[in-house]
């Protein structure tokens, strides 16, 4: 039994270098704590992707981005994944912010009253959330990024939300759509 | 004390890891997502994670992305650093410098991408064992990286068990529709869309695939007790990520760098008989 224990990684590591043992065990413990409390703090990551129990939605919304009235930015295919991340995620946040009365998504669930009472907390929030100025500047940035990716000058940008559902045969059917923003540069 | 990994093997592993990193940097360059290519983004998502908050309130992230030449300098240093490490794997200060720069890149990439993805975590952590000043410390750190790889999948397994999503037959259908509806909308007539529709019409089959994927995540727990199945774990990991790519549209190719820690690199006869060459368990 003693021999078996001696053969373990942790015991050997402890015997080899107690400081290194502390660093490695500390790192793993903090990773575990981050996971237990679902509170990520890089480099202690939470590995719970796709684990949240969700139910099948009835209605879906698809973001449709058109440049210069004719070029569809197909962020679902045709681009590499890092491209797609930057072509869709910031615009998604823009749409969310619009739907949330121009309030940053980080503020959802944080009551304004409480944040006003804690000065330090409020200061951090103010420094890290997106403000209306950033909201206004986002589309200009997006047009610059499209020029970087596609090599075309952007004269107009149209963001639309398409609402759809799956029918009984699981075919996607479009219900309606609305323009989120149409900008000219 | 004799060493498990010789200097030669350590250098081989260093080169393998940094060739992978260099390829990833090239992939990000052609994908226009290096710091100097981000066009000074304005939206950020710092909240929730203290490290991102620190970057944001210190102004470091915005200072780098708002200054094109500085961003280009950081990107160039990462490229040249990776290249020099491949040529001179014994230069530890280059590896330490690279790790710091990559950490900055990692945070900025996620901060302005508006989502804290784990795609680059492997590249963030894989260079750390090479900080070791001697090969025995390297051996222990390299093993720690292997245990971390096992942890990732084991935690993913436990998350699905404790959140009961594993026992919900609707879960894979919900994930599929949530993530692939935009693709289906833009590409209604492709074979891929036809396959998704097939799986939607056969939810039982979809659930079996899901259970199989979660079981493969659970399989990583075996790695804590023996190294015998390490190559099978690599296969399981690759299959899991092919599944995630197809059914959830999330591309985790860069996490594969961690699989180097599951590969048995050849050792000389002397090393095989060294006291360190005993199979570890946790």
Interface residues (C-beta under 8 A of the other chain):
Chain A: X7 X8 X9 X10 X12 X13 X16 X17 X20 X24 X27 X28 X31 X35 X40 X41 X42 X43 X45 X46 X47 X48 X49 X50 X51 X52 X53 X54 X55 X56 X57 X60 X62 X63 X72 X74 X75 X76 X77 X79 X80 X81 X82 X83 X85 X86 X89 X90 X92 X93 X94 X104 X105 X106 X124 X125 X127 X128 X129 X130 X134 X137 X138 X141 X144 X145 X147 X148 X149 X162 X164 X166 X169 X170 X171 X172 X174
Chain B: X1 X27 X28 X30 X31 X32 X33 X37 X38 X39 X40 X41 X42 X43 X44 X45 X46 X47 X48 X49 X50 X51 X52 X53 X56 X57 X103 X106 X107 X112 X113 X114 X115 X116 X117 X118 X121 X124 X125 X136 X137 X140 X141 X143 X144 X147 X148 X151 X152 X153 X155 X156 X159 X160 X163 X164 X165 X168 X170 X171 X173 X174 X175 X177 X178 X181 X182 X183 X184 X185 X186 X187 X188 X197 X200 X201 X244 X248 X249 X250 X251 X278 X279 X280 X281 X282
